């Protein structure tokens, strides 16, 4: 594996794998809505600043305005809703479990494509991969669930976030064409912020949160969202979306390690079994087991 590919891929896995840990830290002082409002404030400022630097203020504003309905849809489906669902789910489950549940996203991309991208036939090995991945989700949710019924609900919330990410991915792939990745990311973050801001204000803290929570939110926005997306887009440009998407296999192990080392979370056997089934299903359902080929980039669902 060339170092020019392996290094950014591992760095991206380290960044996105840590997002679940930073969400857990922020939730000690903030509600899920407030946490994600802060995250999107930082992300929008960073991505918007880069867009303005590249295109000029007037042109950047015009681009965001012209993006219109597509930006609003992506802001809800690919940003505000899944961000909030993951954070809410993590009030009931460990960060590692959330990362594993989030890894099921490509399974739902393949599943939704049956109805919304009928030219993409899913048969044979890919169909078996979908079933295998869904069995993995079932093991994660229903076999000795962490936290009892509350844990089941929390895990299902993250699975629902994965379905939302999958819908947003299909929408962007089939509706946005060759739109700039930076523009798509900036519009998603901005409109996601607009949508979640009222909830973040309504559920804001009654007193100033601790520095750990503030630092965690800033890291989520600036590093997890802005830097992570730019790094992902760079991987797509240089190595193709098929190779860039392999980061999904590295996120859950990274998140489990972060959770065990820094949050004293226990790695359960059912979590490992669910992870193995989900990742095997993803490999088969997404066609990664076939020779990798360069495909058009799609926005990445940042955890």
Secondary structure as a PSIPRED ss2 file (coil, helix, strand):
# PSIPRED VFORMAT (PSIPRED V4.0)

   1 X C   1.000  0.000  0.000
   2 X C   1.000  0.000  0.000
   3 X H   0.000  1.000  0.000
   4 X H   0.000  1.000  0.000
   5 X H   0.000  1.000  0.000
   6 X H   0.000  1.000  0.000
   7 X H   0.000  1.000  0.000
   8 X H   0.000  1.000  0.000
   9 X H   0.000  1.000  0.000
  10 X H   0.000  1.000  0.000
  11 X H   0.000  1.000  0.000
  12 X H   0.000  1.000  0.000
  13 X H   0.000  1.000  0.000
  14 X H   0.000  1.000  0.000
  15 X H   0.000  1.000  0.000
  16 X H   0.000  1.000  0.000
  17 X H   0.000  1.000  0.000
  18 X H   0.000  1.000  0.000
  19 X H   0.000  1.000  0.000
  20 X H   0.000  1.000  0.000
  21 X H   0.000  1.000  0.000
  22 X H   0.000  1.000  0.000
  23 X H   0.000  1.000  0.000
  24 X H   0.000  1.000  0.000
  25 X H   0.000  1.000  0.000
  26 X H   0.000  1.000  0.000
  27 X C   1.000  0.000  0.000
  28 X C   1.000  0.000  0.000
  29 X C   1.000  0.000  0.000
  30 X C   1.000  0.000  0.000
  31 X C   1.000  0.000  0.000
  32 X H   0.000  1.000  0.000
  33 X H   0.000  1.000  0.000
  34 X H   0.000  1.000  0.000
  35 X H   0.000  1.000  0.000
  36 X H   0.000  1.000  0.000
  37 X H   0.000  1.000  0.000
  38 X H   0.000  1.000  0.000
  39 X H   0.000  1.000  0.000
  40 X H   0.000  1.000  0.000
  41 X H   0.000  1.000  0.000
  42 X H   0.000  1.000  0.000
  43 X H   0.000  1.000  0.000
  44 X H   0.000  1.000  0.000
  45 X H   0.000  1.000  0.000
  46 X H   0.000  1.000  0.000
  47 X H   0.000  1.000  0.000
  48 X H   0.000  1.000  0.000
  49 X H   0.000  1.000  0.000
  50 X H   0.000  1.000  0.000
  51 X H   0.000  1.000  0.000
  52 X H   0.000  1.000  0.000
  53 X H   0.000  1.000  0.000
  54 X H   0.000  1.000  0.000
  55 X H   0.000  1.000  0.000
  56 X C   1.000  0.000  0.000
  57 X H   0.000  1.000  0.000
  58 X H   0.000  1.000  0.000
  59 X H   0.000  1.000  0.000
  60 X H   0.000  1.000  0.000
  61 X H   0.000  1.000  0.000
  62 X H   0.000  1.000  0.000
  63 X H   0.000  1.000  0.000
  64 X H   0.000  1.000  0.000
  65 X H   0.000  1.000  0.000
  66 X H   0.000  1.000  0.000
  67 X H   0.000  1.000  0.000
  68 X H   0.000  1.000  0.000
  69 X H   0.000  1.000  0.000
  70 X H   0.000  1.000  0.000
  71 X H   0.000  1.000  0.000
  72 X H   0.000  1.000  0.000
  73 X H   0.000  1.000  0.000
  74 X H   0.000  1.000  0.000
  75 X H   0.000  1.000  0.000
  76 X H   0.000  1.000  0.000
  77 X H   0.000  1.000  0.000
  78 X H   0.000  1.000  0.000
  79 X H   0.000  1.000  0.000
  80 X H   0.000  1.000  0.000
  81 X H   0.000  1.000  0.000
  82 X H   0.000  1.000  0.000
  83 X H   0.000  1.000  0.000
  84 X H   0.000  1.000  0.000
  85 X H   0.000  1.000  0.000
  86 X H   0.000  1.000  0.000
  87 X H   0.000  1.000  0.000
  88 X H   0.000  1.000  0.000
  89 X H   0.000  1.000  0.000
  90 X C   1.000  0.000  0.000
  91 X C   1.000  0.000  0.000
  92 X C   1.000  0.000  0.000
  93 X C   1.000  0.000  0.000
  94 X C   1.000  0.000  0.000
  95 X H   0.000  1.000  0.000
  96 X H   0.000  1.000  0.000
  97 X H   0.000  1.000  0.000
  98 X H   0.000  1.000  0.000
  99 X H   0.000  1.000  0.000
 100 X H   0.000  1.000  0.000
 101 X H   0.000  1.000  0.000
 102 X H   0.000  1.000  0.000
 103 X C   1.000  0.000  0.000
 104 X C   1.000  0.000  0.000
 105 X H   0.000  1.000  0.000
 106 X H   0.000  1.000  0.000
 107 X H   0.000  1.000  0.000
 108 X H   0.000  1.000  0.000
 109 X H   0.000  1.000  0.000
 110 X H   0.000  1.000  0.000
 111 X H   0.000  1.000  0.000
 112 X H   0.000  1.000  0.000
 113 X H   0.000  1.000  0.000
 114 X H   0.000  1.000  0.000
 115 X H   0.000  1.000  0.000
 116 X H   0.000  1.000  0.000
 117 X C   1.000  0.000  0.000
 118 X C   1.000  0.000  0.000
 119 X C   1.000  0.000  0.000
 120 X C   1.000  0.000  0.000
 121 X C   1.000  0.000  0.000
 122 X C   1.000  0.000  0.000
 123 X C   1.000  0.000  0.000
 124 X H   0.000  1.000  0.000
 125 X H   0.000  1.000  0.000
 126 X H   0.000  1.000  0.000
 127 X H   0.000  1.000  0.000
 128 X H   0.000  1.000  0.000
 129 X H   0.000  1.000  0.000
 130 X H   0.000  1.000  0.000
 131 X H   0.000  1.000  0.000
 132 X H   0.000  1.000  0.000
 133 X H   0.000  1.000  0.000
 134 X H   0.000  1.000  0.000
 135 X H   0.000  1.000  0.000
 136 X H   0.000  1.000  0.000
 137 X H   0.000  1.000  0.000
 138 X H   0.000  1.000  0.000
 139 X H   0.000  1.000  0.000
 140 X H   0.000  1.000  0.000
 141 X H   0.000  1.000  0.000
 142 X H   0.000  1.000  0.000
 143 X C   1.000  0.000  0.000
 144 X C   1.000  0.000  0.000
 145 X C   1.000  0.000  0.000
 146 X C   1.000  0.000  0.000
 147 X C   1.000  0.000  0.000
 148 X H   0.000  1.000  0.000
 149 X H   0.000  1.000  0.000
 150 X H   0.000  1.000  0.000
 151 X H   0.000  1.000  0.000
 152 X H   0.000  1.000  0.000
 153 X H   0.000  1.000  0.000
 154 X H   0.000  1.000  0.000
 155 X H   0.000  1.000  0.000
 156 X H   0.000  1.000  0.000
 157 X H   0.000  1.000  0.000
 158 X H   0.000  1.000  0.000
 159 X H   0.000  1.000  0.000
 160 X H   0.000  1.000  0.000
 161 X H   0.000  1.000  0.000
 162 X H   0.000  1.000  0.000
 163 X H   0.000  1.000  0.000
 164 X H   0.000  1.000  0.000
 165 X H   0.000  1.000  0.000
 166 X H   0.000  1.000  0.000
 167 X H   0.000  1.000  0.000
 168 X H   0.000  1.000  0.000
 169 X H   0.000  1.000  0.000
 170 X H   0.000  1.000  0.000
 171 X H   0.000  1.000  0.000
 172 X H   0.000  1.000  0.000
 173 X H   0.000  1.000  0.000
 174 X H   0.000  1.000  0.000
 175 X H   0.000  1.000  0.000
 176 X C   1.000  0.000  0.000
 177 X C   1.000  0.000  0.000
 178 X C   1.000  0.000  0.000
 179 X C   1.000  0.000  0.000
 180 X C   1.000  0.000  0.000
 181 X H   0.000  1.000  0.000
 182 X H   0.000  1.000  0.000
 183 X H   0.000  1.000  0.000
 184 X H   0.000  1.000  0.000
 185 X H   0.000  1.000  0.000
 186 X H   0.000  1.000  0.000
 187 X H   0.000  1.000  0.000
 188 X H   0.000  1.000  0.000
 189 X H   0.000  1.000  0.000
 190 X H   0.000  1.000  0.000
 191 X H   0.000  1.000  0.000
 192 X H   0.000  1.000  0.000
 193 X H   0.000  1.000  0.000
 194 X H   0.000  1.000  0.000
 195 X H   0.000  1.000  0.000
 196 X H   0.000  1.000  0.000
 197 X H   0.000  1.000  0.000
 198 X H   0.000  1.000  0.000
 199 X H   0.000  1.000  0.000
 200 X H   0.000  1.000  0.000
 201 X H   0.000  1.000  0.000
 202 X H   0.000  1.000  0.000
 203 X C   1.000  0.000  0.000
 204 X C   1.000  0.000  0.000
 205 X C   1.000  0.000  0.000
 206 X C   1.000  0.000  0.000
 207 X C   1.000  0.000  0.000
 208 X C   1.000  0.000  0.000
 209 X C   1.000  0.000  0.000
 210 X C   1.000  0.000  0.000
 211 X H   0.000  1.000  0.000
 212 X H   0.000  1.000  0.000
 213 X H   0.000  1.000  0.000
 214 X H   0.000  1.000  0.000
 215 X H   0.000  1.000  0.000
 216 X H   0.000  1.000  0.000
 217 X H   0.000  1.000  0.000
 218 X H   0.000  1.000  0.000
 219 X H   0.000  1.000  0.000
 220 X H   0.000  1.000  0.000
 221 X H   0.000  1.000  0.000
 222 X H   0.000  1.000  0.000
 223 X H   0.000  1.000  0.000
 224 X H   0.000  1.000  0.000
 225 X H   0.000  1.000  0.000
 226 X H   0.000  1.000  0.000
 227 X H   0.000  1.000  0.000
 228 X H   0.000  1.000  0.000
 229 X H   0.000  1.000  0.000
 230 X H   0.000  1.000  0.000
 231 X H   0.000  1.000  0.000
 232 X H   0.000  1.000  0.000
 233 X H   0.000  1.000  0.000
 234 X H   0.000  1.000  0.000
 235 X H   0.000  1.000  0.000
 236 X H   0.000  1.000  0.000
 237 X H   0.000  1.000  0.000
 238 X H   0.000  1.000  0.000
 239 X H   0.000  1.000  0.000
 240 X C   1.000  0.000  0.000
 241 X H   0.000  1.000  0.000
 242 X H   0.000  1.000  0.000
 243 X H   0.000  1.000  0.000
 244 X H   0.000  1.000  0.000
 245 X H   0.000  1.000  0.000
 246 X H   0.000  1.000  0.000
 247 X H   0.000  1.000  0.000
 248 X H   0.000  1.000  0.000
 249 X H   0.000  1.000  0.000
 250 X H   0.000  1.000  0.000
 251 X H   0.000  1.000  0.000
 252 X H   0.000  1.000  0.000
 253 X H   0.000  1.000  0.000
 254 X H   0.000  1.000  0.000
 255 X H   0.000  1.000  0.000
 256 X H   0.000  1.000  0.000
 257 X H   0.000  1.000  0.000
 258 X H   0.000  1.000  0.000
 259 X H   0.000  1.000  0.000
 260 X H   0.000  1.000  0.000
 261 X H   0.000  1.000  0.000
 262 X H   0.000  1.000  0.000
 263 X C   1.000  0.000  0.000
 264 X C   1.000  0.000  0.000
 265 X C   1.000  0.000  0.000
 266 X C   1.000  0.000  0.000
 267 X C   1.000  0.000  0.000
 268 X C   1.000  0.000  0.000
 269 X H   0.000  1.000  0.000
 270 X H   0.000  1.000  0.000
 271 X H   0.000  1.000  0.000
 272 X H   0.000  1.000  0.000
 273 X H   0.000  1.000  0.000
 274 X H   0.000  1.000  0.000
 275 X H   0.000  1.000  0.000
 276 X H   0.000  1.000  0.000
 277 X H   0.000  1.000  0.000
 278 X H   0.000  1.000  0.000
 279 X H   0.000  1.000  0.000
 280 X H   0.000  1.000  0.000
 281 X H   0.000  1.000  0.000
 282 X H   0.000  1.000  0.000
 283 X H   0.000  1.000  0.000
 284 X H   0.000  1.000  0.000
 285 X H   0.000  1.000  0.000
 286 X C   1.000  0.000  0.000
 287 X C   1.000  0.000  0.000
 288 X C   1.000  0.000  0.000
 289 X C   1.000  0.000  0.000
 290 X C   1.000  0.000  0.000
 291 X C   1.000  0.000  0.000
 292 X C   1.000  0.000  0.000
 293 X C   1.000  0.000  0.000
 294 X C   1.000  0.000  0.000
 295 X C   1.000  0.000  0.000
 296 X C   1.000  0.000  0.000
 297 X C   1.000  0.000  0.000
 298 X C   1.000  0.000  0.000
 299 X C   1.000  0.000  0.000
 300 X C   1.000  0.000  0.000
 301 X C   1.000  0.000  0.000
 302 X C   1.000  0.000  0.000
 303 X C   1.000  0.000  0.000
